[in-house]
Amino acid sequence: MRGLQASGVSRLIADSHWRQQRLLILCYHGVSQDDEHLWRPNLYMEPGILRQRLEVLQRGKYNVLPLGQALSQLRAGELPPRSVVITFDDGMCDFYRCAYPLLKSYGFPVTVYQTTYYSHYQRPVFNLICSYMLWKCRGMALDKGAELGLKPPLDLRMESSREDIVLRLMRGAEADRLSGAERDLLAARLASALQIDYQELLRQRLLHVMSLQEITELAAAGVDFQLHAHRHRAPMDEASFHKEIQENRQSLRSITKLDPVHFCYPSGEYRSQFLPWLESENVISATTCDPGLVTRRNHPLLLPRFVDTSARSALEFEGWLAGVGALLAFRRSTS
């Protein structure tokens, strides 16, 4: 990729008719308010890196388009050169505080695939805050856990053991049918066992989803909010799947006064049986986390994206913008 860029081939591809027939949908998740990028670099990005990405888009004269407009122009064969869409998954509080001010300063449109359960219930997302607190105490082994329904000791020295603790907490919460408030109390008890100030985490609003007021404010400012399931899950049961979409849509419609028709699979996980279910809910597009450029040949409910993370180099990012990244990925997959 470095050689292609140095030789000017990347620029030729970026300006080619081949690239103009393709749309790059960028996918982001979180932007750090504190040290979240160190905890989960595959999800969280430092604000400075995001600013660098936006600068590349502006300097490279990429056409950053609203999602719905871009997909319509793609189908009509009317995409402008170097077309890009920016999307954020989940709609966390850090989008409101860190990401949106940067996007606004560059004048770039953005789509947020918004999960809504925690918008109504303003507490940290249970599994995320548990994982984060355990990571904060990494390197320790505690002779505790019984009060949380866990067999002591709590070995926090390896990521696999920390994530196993989170999994056991989640399974226990599901088995006991704990409400959101009860799960939050469990997270607070975990914080106490780890000697972490839970009230301070609440004050910082780390790992919170945007509130209804924040979504309302950004929707009025032109941010495009679309479907991501009410509880950030895609059930295998059809009735439960429909309920997730309908509750998510009802929440967003009540805030934005618009009818969301684009969907993003939670955690990028999808099944073939979801497609007719989405069609029956009048969803016209759905994005995955599969890498690639979107063409008219893609199924509208299986659109690829480029997931940009802290682990991606600036060279790789620019390569995907130009289209070189997709070409090299295709070559690797067929060789």
N, C-alpha and C positions, 0 to 999 in steps of 0.2 A: 504494500500500500504506500509506503514511503517512496519507493521508486516511481510508482505511477504518479504520485503527487509532484515529485521533483521534476519529472519529465514533461509535465503539463497534460498528461493523459486524463487525470482526474477532472481537470477543468473542461476538457473536450467532452467527456462523458456527461458532466453536469449540464452542459449546454446542448446536449444532443437531443434529437427527436425521440430517441429511445427513453431518455430520462423524463422528457416532457409528458410522455404517456404513462408515467408512474408517479404515485403519490407516496411520500414518506410520512408515516404517522409516528411521531415521537411519543414515548411513554415515560412518564416520571411518577414517582410515588411521593416521597417526603423530602423536605428541605430542612436541615438541622436547625433547631433553636438552641441546642446545646451540644451534646456529644453523640447524638443519635447516629451520625455517619460512622462513628467508630464501632458502635454496637451492631448496626446492620448496614454495611456499605452497599449491599445489593438493593436496599430500599431507600436509604437516605443519602442526600447529597449536600455538601457544604454550599451555602449561598454564593460564595465566591466562584465555585465551579459552574453553578447555574448561570451566573452573570457572564462568564467566559463563553458558555454555549450560546447565549443570546447574542453576544457580540459577534460570534462567528456567523450566525444567521443574518445579522444586519450587514456585516462587512461583505459577506458573500452574495448579497442581494437575493436571498431566498424569499420566495413569496409565501409568507405564513398566512394560511387561510383558515376561516372557521370550518369546523368539521363538516357540517351539512352542506355548505357551499362547495367545499372541495370534492365531496363524494358526488354531488350533482354534476359538477364540471367534468369529473373523471368519466362518468357514464356518458356524457355528451361529447367526449373527446375534445373538451375545451379548456383543459388545464393550462395555466400559464407556466412558463419555464420555472424549474427549480421549486416545485410546489411542496410545501411542508405543512403538517398540522401538529399542534402541540396539545397533548392530553396529560392530565394528572388523574391518577386513580385514588379512590377512597375519600378524598376531600377532607384531609386532616387540618387541624388548627394551624399548623405551620404553613399550609398553603396561603391562608389568609394573612398571616403575619410576615412571612419571608418570601414566598414565591410570587404572589400576586403583585406586590409593589415593584418587583423587578420586571415582570411582564408588562405592567402598565407603563413603566418608564421607557420601554422599547416600543410600545404601541402594538404589541402582538396579541391577537385573539387566542383564547384558550378554552378547551372543553374540560370540565371536571366531571368524572364519573363518580357520582356522590352516593355513598352508602348513608342511610338516614336514621337507623335505630339510635345511635349514640348522639345524633343531633338533637333528639328529643330528651335524651338522658345524658346530661353533661358530666360524665366521669370518664377516666381513661379506658381505652379498649382493654378488656380484661386480660386476654392472652398476651398482648403486647406489653402491658405494664409489668406483668409478672416476669416475662422474659427479660425486660430491661433491668428490673431491680436485681434479678439473679446475676445478670452480667456485671452490674455495678459492684457486686461482691465476688467476682470471679477470683479464683485462686484460693478460696477458702473452703474448708470442710467443717460444717457445723453439726454439733450433736443435738440437732433440733428437727422438728418435722411432725412429731406425733400430734401436736395441737392443730396441724393443718390437714390431718388425715394422711400424712406421708410417713413412711418408715425411715427413721433417722439411721445414719447421719445424712445431711444434705451435702453432697459432694459437688461443689461449684467450680472445680478446677478445669473441667472440660466442657466445651460447648454441647457435646452430645448428652452429657449428664444433666446439664442445665435445661436443655430442651425436653428431656425426658420428664423432669420435674414439672415443667409447664404442661406437658401432655397429660400427666396424671392429675394435675389440678383441674384441667379442662374436663377430663373424663369424669372426675368426681362431681364437678359442678353440673354436668349434664345428667349424670345418674341421679343426683339429688334434686334435679329440676330447680336449681337456684335461680332466683330472679336477678335482674341486673343489679339491684341494690345489694342483694346477698352476695353476689360475686365481688362487688366492690368492697364489701366488708372482709371477704376472704383475702383480697389483694392487700387491704390495710393490715390484716393479721400477718401476712407474709412480710410486709414492710417492717412491722414491729419485730418479727423474728430475725430479720436481717439488720435491724437497727438503722433503718432508713426513715427519714422524715417524710411520711406520706403526704402530710398537709402541704409541705413545700412543693412536692410534685404536682399536687392539685393546683396550687397557686400559679405555678409555671404553665399549667395546662399542657404538659408533655403528654403526647400520645392521645390527645383528645381529637375527636371529629369536630368539624366546624359546627357552631351552634346555628339554630334557625335564624337568629338575627344576623349572623355573619353571612350566611347563604343569601338572605334577603338583600343585604347591602351589596354583595358582589353581583348578584343577578341584576340588580338595578343598574350596576356599572357596566353590564354587558357580558359578564362571564356566562358561558353556556354550560348549564348543568344537565347531565344525562344520567341514565340508569346504571346502577352498580349493585342492585339487590339491597333490600332493606337491612338485612343482618349480615351482609357480606358473605353470603353462601349461595350455592346453587344446588338445591336438594335433588336427589335422584327421583323422588316421588313427584309426579306431575302436579298434583293439587298443591303441594308445598312450594313447588317451583313457581307456579302461578301466583301464589300468595305473596312470595318475596317480591315479584315484579310489581304486583298491584299495590302493595303497601309502599314500596319505593316510589312508584309513580304518583300515588296519591299525596305523599309527603312533598315531593318536588313540585307538583302542580299547585298545591296550596300556597307554596312560597313564591314560585316564579310566575304563576298564572299562565304557564305554557305547558304543552303536552310533550314530555320527553319521549323520543322514539329511537334513540341510539342507546346501545347497551355495551357494557364491558364485562366479560366473564370474571367473577371474583377469583383472585389468585391465578388467573389465566387458564383455569381448568374448564374444559368443555367436553360434551358428549354429543354424539349424533342425534340422540333423542331430544336434545334441547332445541334443535332448529325449528321443528314444527311448533313447539310450545312458544317460542319467541314470535314466530310468524302469527300465531293466533292472538298474541298480545299486541299486534301491529308494530312490532319492532322492525325497523327497516335496515339497521346495520348493527353488527356486533364485532368488537375487536378482541383479539387474542394477545398473547405475549409471544407468539411465534415470530421469529425475525423475518423481515422481508419488506419489499415495496409493494404497494397495492396497485393492481391493474384491473381492467374491466373483466378479466377472466376469473378473478377471485370471487368466491361465494360471498355475498354481502353480509352474511352472518359469521364469517370466518376470516376477518380481515387481519393481516399481519401488522406488527408494529416493531419499531426498534426501541428496546428497553434501554434507556440511558441511565447509567449508574456511575458512582464514584470510581468504580474499577475500570471504566472505559477511558482510554486515552483520548486526548484531543485529536490525534491523528485518526483514530478509529471513528470518532464522531464525524469528522469532516469527510472521511471516506464514505460513510453511509449517507450523508447529505448529498454528496455528488452522485452516488449510485454505485461506486466502486465496491463498497462493502457488501452489497447484495450480490454483485457479480462474483466476488471471491467466495462468498458463502455458498452460492449455487455450485461453483466449481468444486469446492471441497465436498459438498454433499453428493456429487455425481461421480467423483473420482474413486 
